[in-house]
Amino acid sequence: MYRTSISSSDARTEGGDAVEPDRGHPNKNGGGLLEKRDVAPERRDDWEEVRNYVKAMNAAVAQLRKLPFSARLIRETHKTLMQGVRGRHKTPGEFRKSQNWIGGATIAMPRSYRRCTRR
């Protein structure tokens, strides 16, 4: 249902090859995914993430036929996405309970900004 070329774009950007390029035909792993045994051992984490992405998206689209878009649907999709991959212990299927800080845990004006605003 969901094109693996889109779901694997991040993996390819990172140097992974989880799908057969430009093929996208269905197989038992979903879409054009290579068989796990055909993926280099150092790239298998990426393969698992792409496979979960395809499974999660397909399940979410199917659920939308009988459920409204909701927090429940998001949590179920996230749980599928995180099964057996990096980050699987970080509360899959739950919303974050703490702030996600980028660049540190404080809010401070950069020195360059303070220099520009001095009078």
N, CA, C and O of each residue as an XYZ file, in Angstrom:
476
protein
N       0.817     -1.190      0.000
C       0.000      0.000      0.000
C       0.868      1.263      0.000
O       0.647      2.157     -0.817
N       1.830      1.347      0.884
C       2.676      2.529      1.010
C       3.984      2.306      0.267
O       4.572      1.228      0.356
N       4.439      3.302     -0.455
C       5.654      3.132     -1.248
C       6.890      3.138     -0.364
O       7.111      4.077      0.402
N       7.693      2.090     -0.472
C       8.889      1.985      0.356
C       9.961      2.973     -0.058
O      10.857      3.275      0.731
N       9.889      3.487     -1.283
C      10.905      4.450     -1.702
C      10.820      5.704     -0.850
O      11.844      6.330     -0.577
N       9.619      6.087     -0.425
C       9.458      7.250      0.427
C       9.907      6.919      1.838
O      10.623      7.705      2.458
N       9.498      5.770      2.353
C       9.820      5.422      3.728
C      11.296      5.150      3.929
O      11.781      5.218      5.058
N      12.017      4.848      2.883
C      13.434      4.549      3.032
C      14.322      5.720      2.664
O      15.545      5.579      2.678
N      13.751      6.877      2.333
C      14.586      7.995      1.913
C      15.551      8.421      3.005
O      16.688      8.785      2.706
N      15.131      8.384      4.259
C      16.043      8.717      5.342
C      17.173      7.712      5.430
O      18.327      8.096      5.621
N      16.862      6.436      5.296
C      17.893      5.410      5.369
C      18.898      5.570      4.231
O      20.099      5.392      4.431
N      18.408      5.905      3.037
C      19.322      6.101      1.912
C      20.176      7.337      2.131
O      21.359      7.337      1.791
N      19.594      8.393      2.694
C      20.347      9.603      2.981
C      21.488      9.298      3.931
O      22.572      9.871      3.819
N      21.239      8.389      4.870
C      22.249      8.002      5.847
C      23.232      6.980      5.267
O      24.169      6.571      5.953
N      23.032      6.568      4.031
C      23.947      5.617      3.411
C      23.436      4.190      3.412
O      24.195      3.271      3.102
N      22.183      3.977      3.748
C      21.637      2.629      3.795
C      20.997      2.228      2.492
O      20.618      3.080      1.688
N      20.876      0.955      2.285
C      20.177      0.416      1.130
C      19.192     -0.622      1.624
O      19.487     -1.817      1.608
N      18.029     -0.181      2.060
C      17.042     -1.091      2.616
C      16.039     -1.556      1.575
O      15.334     -2.541      1.794
N      15.963     -0.861      0.445
C      15.037     -1.262     -0.604
C      15.789     -1.399     -1.909
O      16.890     -0.875     -2.082
N      15.170     -2.110     -2.809
C      15.730     -2.200     -4.145
C      15.419     -0.896     -4.860
O      14.244     -0.543     -4.956
N      16.388     -0.167     -5.361
C      16.128      1.125     -5.983
C      15.143      1.030     -7.141
O      15.262      0.166     -8.010
N      14.168      1.935     -7.134
C      13.194      2.089     -8.222
C      12.378      0.835     -8.527
O      11.849      0.721     -9.632
N      12.256     -0.099     -7.604
C      11.482     -1.301     -7.885
C      10.109     -1.198     -7.241
O       9.100     -1.261     -7.943
N      10.045     -1.042     -5.923
C       8.798     -0.844     -5.221
C       7.731     -1.908     -5.415
O       6.561     -1.648     -5.134
N       8.089     -3.093     -5.883
C       7.061     -4.114     -6.069
C       6.861     -4.893     -4.768
O       7.801     -5.076     -3.995
N       5.639     -5.346     -4.539
C       5.347     -6.016     -3.271
C       6.117     -7.318     -3.093
O       6.315     -8.077     -4.042
N       6.546     -7.558     -1.860
C       7.063     -8.852     -1.452
C       6.616     -9.076     -0.021
O       5.891     -8.244      0.523
N       7.016    -10.155      0.600
C       6.473    -10.471      1.920
C       6.895     -9.479      2.997
O       6.279     -9.459      4.063
N       7.912     -8.658      2.770
C       8.339     -7.670      3.754
C       7.615     -6.343      3.597
O       7.781     -5.458      4.436
N       6.841     -6.183      2.579
C       6.129     -4.933      2.344
C       6.858     -4.114      1.298
O       8.004     -3.717      1.511
N       6.219     -3.858      0.183
C       6.826     -3.029     -0.855
C       8.047     -3.675     -1.458
O       8.103     -4.893     -1.623
N       9.034     -2.849     -1.791
C      10.238     -3.325     -2.440
C      11.382     -3.568     -1.483
O      12.543     -3.468     -1.880
N      11.092     -3.883     -0.235
C      12.158     -4.134      0.720
C      12.959     -5.362      0.335
O      12.405     -6.375     -0.093
N      14.253     -5.259      0.492
C      15.102     -6.430      0.322
C      14.787     -7.419      1.431
O      14.216     -7.049      2.457
N      15.154     -8.658      1.230
C      15.059     -9.636      2.316
C      16.125     -9.273      3.344
O      17.193     -8.780      2.981
N      15.847     -9.512      4.616
C      16.775     -9.147      5.677
C      18.156     -9.765      5.454
O      19.175     -9.124      5.711
N      18.186    -10.997      4.979
C      19.471    -11.678      4.759
C      20.304    -11.008      3.663
O      21.518    -11.203      3.606
N      19.657    -10.212      2.786
C      20.362     -9.541      1.699
C      20.904     -8.166      2.087
O      21.554     -7.496      1.284
N      20.630     -7.755      3.321
C      21.083     -6.445      3.800
C      22.351     -6.645      4.613
O      22.432     -7.555      5.438
N      23.345     -5.788      4.376
C      24.600     -5.873      5.123
C      24.308     -5.789      6.621
O      23.455     -5.002      7.029
N      24.990     -6.574      7.442
C      24.717     -6.582      8.884
C      24.747     -5.191      9.525
O      23.960     -4.912     10.430
N      25.628     -4.338      9.073
C      25.726     -2.992      9.666
C      24.570     -2.078      9.264
O      24.415     -1.000      9.836
N      23.750     -2.492      8.283
C      22.610     -1.693      7.830
C      21.267     -2.295      8.264
O      20.215     -1.764      7.910
N      21.291     -3.379      9.014
C      20.034     -4.052      9.363
C      19.152     -3.236     10.292
O      17.929     -3.366     10.245
N      19.745     -2.393     11.138
C      18.922     -1.519     11.979
C      18.083     -0.593     11.109
O      16.904     -0.373     11.386
N      18.693     -0.050     10.053
C      17.945      0.804      9.121
C      16.835      0.014      8.434
O      15.721      0.512      8.275
N      17.142     -1.222      8.027
C      16.160     -2.077      7.366
C      14.958     -2.302      8.270
O      13.815     -2.203      7.823
N      15.214     -2.607      9.556
C      14.123     -2.834     10.514
C      13.257     -1.581     10.649
O      12.032     -1.679     10.711
N      13.883     -0.410     10.695
C      13.129      0.835     10.839
C      12.265      1.110      9.612
O      11.120      1.543      9.744
N      12.801      0.864      8.429
C      12.021      1.071      7.201
C      10.855      0.089      7.160
O       9.736      0.467      6.814
N      11.113     -1.172      7.512
C      10.042     -2.177      7.530
C       8.931     -1.763      8.502
O       7.747     -1.860      8.179
N       9.324     -1.301      9.697
C       8.324     -0.860     10.674
C       7.562      0.356     10.176
O       6.360      0.474     10.417
N       8.239      1.254      9.491
C       7.583      2.447      8.949
C       6.485      2.042      7.969
O       5.371      2.564      8.016
N       6.811      1.115      7.093
C       5.832      0.644      6.106
C       4.662     -0.040      6.819
O       3.501      0.226      6.505
N       4.968     -0.921      7.780
C       3.904     -1.596      8.529
C       3.023     -0.596      9.269
O       1.797     -0.713      9.254
N       3.646      0.390      9.917
C       2.895      1.376     10.698
C       1.999      2.217      9.792
O       0.838      2.456     10.122
N       2.521      2.663      8.664
C       1.724      3.486      7.755
C       0.569      2.697      7.154
O      -0.551      3.198      7.064
N       0.843      1.467      6.745
C      -0.229      0.636      6.188
C      -1.317      0.376      7.222
O      -2.505      0.435      6.903
N      -0.922      0.089      8.450
C      -1.901     -0.156      9.514
C      -2.704      1.109      9.804
O      -3.916      1.035     10.003
N      -2.049      2.262      9.830
C      -2.744      3.524     10.107
C      -3.759      3.842      9.011
O      -4.882      4.255      9.304
N      -3.372      3.652      7.765
C      -4.299      3.912      6.654
C      -5.498      2.971      6.749
O      -6.635      3.392      6.536
N      -5.251      1.703      7.068
C      -6.352      0.748      7.215
C      -7.258      1.141      8.385
O      -8.481      1.047      8.278
N      -6.672      1.574      9.487
C      -7.461      1.973     10.659
C      -8.309      3.208     10.376
O      -9.397      3.357     10.933
N      -7.818      4.091      9.513
C      -8.579      5.303      9.199
C      -9.906      4.998      8.513
O     -10.786      5.857      8.452
N     -10.052      3.794      8.003
C     -11.329      3.403      7.400
C     -12.401      3.157      8.458
O     -13.595      3.226      8.168
N     -11.962      2.865      9.703
C     -12.949      2.587     10.755
C     -12.797      3.464     11.993
O     -13.703      3.501     12.826
N     -11.685      4.165     12.137
C     -11.463      5.062     13.273
C     -11.230      6.480     12.776
O     -10.713      6.672     11.676
N     -11.601      7.469     13.567
C     -11.240      8.841     13.194
C      -9.751      9.072     13.474
O      -9.129      8.336     14.241
N      -9.202     10.090     12.848
C      -7.832     10.474     13.172
C      -7.845     10.934     14.619
O      -8.578     11.859     14.969
N      -7.040     10.296     15.467
C      -7.143     10.552     16.896
C      -5.824     10.255     17.599
O      -4.891      9.716     17.004
N      -5.769     10.616     18.868
C      -4.596     10.312     19.687
C      -4.384      8.798     19.758
O      -3.247      8.325     19.752
N      -5.473      8.050     19.826
C      -5.378      6.586     19.861
C      -4.684      6.051     18.617
O      -3.804      5.196     18.715
N      -5.070      6.544     17.458
C      -4.462      6.108     16.203
C      -2.976      6.469     16.166
O      -2.154      5.663     15.729
N      -2.633      7.652     16.612
C      -1.229      8.078     16.641
C      -0.424      7.174     17.565
O       0.674      6.745     17.208
N      -0.959      6.879     18.752
C      -0.239      6.023     19.703
C      -0.057      4.610     19.152
O       1.025      4.036     19.278
N      -1.098      4.042     18.545
C      -0.989      2.700     17.971
C       0.034      2.662     16.840
O       0.806      1.710     16.725
N       0.036      3.694     16.011
C       0.987      3.773     14.899
C       2.415      3.889     15.430
O       3.324      3.238     14.917
N       2.609      4.706     16.443
C       3.940      4.873     17.038
C       4.425      3.573     17.670
O       5.609      3.246     17.585
N       3.523      2.837     18.298
C       3.898      1.567     18.917
C       4.401      0.583     17.858
O       5.401     -0.102     18.069
N       3.713      0.517     16.732
C       4.151     -0.348     15.622
C       5.493      0.121     15.077
O       6.374     -0.691     14.793
N       5.643      1.402     14.936
C       6.875      1.982     14.398
C       8.095      1.631     15.250
O       9.183      1.419     14.715
N       7.922      1.567     16.557
C       9.047      1.392     17.469
C       9.329     -0.061     17.852
O      10.262     -0.314     18.615
N       8.551     -1.023     17.346
C       8.741     -2.426     17.731
C      10.089     -2.969     17.293
O      10.371     -3.045     16.097
N      10.924     -3.347     18.255
C      12.175     -4.042     17.980
C      13.287     -3.209     17.362
O      14.249     -3.775     16.842
N      13.189     -1.887     17.399
C      14.220     -1.046     16.793
C      14.847     -0.113     17.835
O      14.452     -0.097     19.001
N      15.836      0.661     17.378
C      16.472      1.628     18.267
C      15.406      2.518     18.890
O      14.521      3.007     18.188
N      15.480      2.731     20.192
C      14.503      3.560     20.875
C      13.280      2.803     21.358
O      12.348      3.411     21.885
N      13.267      1.479     21.188
C      12.085      0.681     21.542
C      11.741      0.739     23.025
O      10.615      0.420     23.406
N      12.690      1.140     23.866
C      12.448      1.209     25.305
C      11.984      2.591     25.749
O      11.772      2.819     26.940
N      11.826      3.500     24.822
C      11.444      4.874     25.150
C       9.949      5.082     25.005
O       9.508      5.919     24.217
N       9.180      4.338     25.748
C       7.716      4.413     25.801
C       7.032      4.429     24.427
O       6.370      5.404     24.071
N       7.198      3.345     23.659
C       6.489      3.276     22.378
C       4.985      3.323     22.590
O       4.452      2.693     23.503
N       4.321      4.065     21.747
C       2.877      4.179     21.834
C       2.398      5.196     22.854
O       1.206      5.261     23.154
N       3.308      5.984     23.385
C       2.951      7.008     24.369
C       3.440      8.370     23.907
O       4.410      8.479     23.157
N       2.754      9.401     24.366
C       3.212     10.757     24.092
C       4.317     11.125     25.079
O       4.339     10.642     26.211
N       5.208     11.962     24.647
C       6.301     12.441     25.490
C       5.724     13.184     26.687
O       4.773     13.954     26.559
N       6.317     12.940     27.852
C       5.837     13.588     29.066
C       6.749     14.735     29.507
O       6.428     15.461     30.447
N       7.878     14.893     28.831
C       8.786     15.981     29.169
C       9.174     16.737     27.899
O       9.048     16.225     26.787
N       9.634     17.930     28.089
C      10.027     18.791     26.971
C      11.193     18.181     26.208
O      12.108     17.623     26.814
N      11.168     18.282     24.910
C      12.267     17.845     24.067
C      13.122     19.068     23.759
O      12.741     19.900     22.936
N      14.256     19.181     24.403
C      15.133     20.340     24.235
C      16.117     20.098     23.111
O      16.705     19.021     23.006
N      16.291     21.089     22.284
C      17.270     21.028     21.206
C      18.339     22.055     21.513
O      18.048     23.246     21.615
N      19.575     21.602     21.663
C      20.684     22.517     21.894
C      20.912     22.861     23.351
O      21.669     23.790     23.633
N      20.304     22.171     24.278
C      20.538     22.414     25.691
C      19.242     22.517     26.464
O      18.153     22.486     25.891
N      19.372     22.640     27.771
C      18.196     22.644     28.635
C      17.868     24.030     29.170
O      17.077     24.157     30.104
N      18.461     25.069     28.596
C      18.149     26.419     29.047
C      17.783     27.281     27.849
O      18.149     26.998     26.709
N      17.050     28.335     28.150
C      16.707     29.290     27.112
C      17.531     30.539     27.401
O      17.321     31.207     28.413
N      18.443     30.844     26.532
C      19.300     32.016     26.719
C      19.544     32.656     25.365
O      19.643     31.973     24.345
N      19.639     33.973     25.372
C      19.940     34.676     24.128
C      21.409     34.449     23.766
O      22.276     34.508     24.637
N      21.690     34.194     22.507
C      23.083     34.036     22.110
C      23.846     35.349     22.269
O      23.275     36.431     22.132
N      25.133     35.241     22.559
C      25.961     36.449     22.742
C      25.916     37.353     21.525
O      25.904     38.577     21.655
N      25.892     36.755     20.343
C      25.870     37.575     19.127
C      24.620     38.455     19.091
O      24.684     39.595     18.632
N      23.484     37.939     19.569
C      22.258     38.727     19.608
C      22.392     39.853     20.622
O      21.995     40.987     20.353
N      22.943     39.546     21.773
C      23.095     40.574     22.812
C      24.008     41.700     22.333
O      23.760     42.867     22.635
N      25.069     41.359     21.585
C      25.970     42.396     21.071
C      25.261     43.292     20.077
O      25.501     44.499     20.053
N      24.382     42.717     19.245
C      23.667     43.501     18.240
C      22.639     44.454     18.850
O      22.296     45.468     18.243
N      22.160     44.138     20.019
C      21.083     44.937     20.600
C      21.575     45.951     21.638
O      20.769     46.688     22.206
N      22.883     45.997     21.891
C      23.407     46.997     22.849
C      23.297     48.377     22.257
O      23.405     48.565     21.046
N      23.078     49.347     23.135
C      23.008     50.743     22.682
C      24.111     51.547     23.257
O      24.209     52.743     22.986
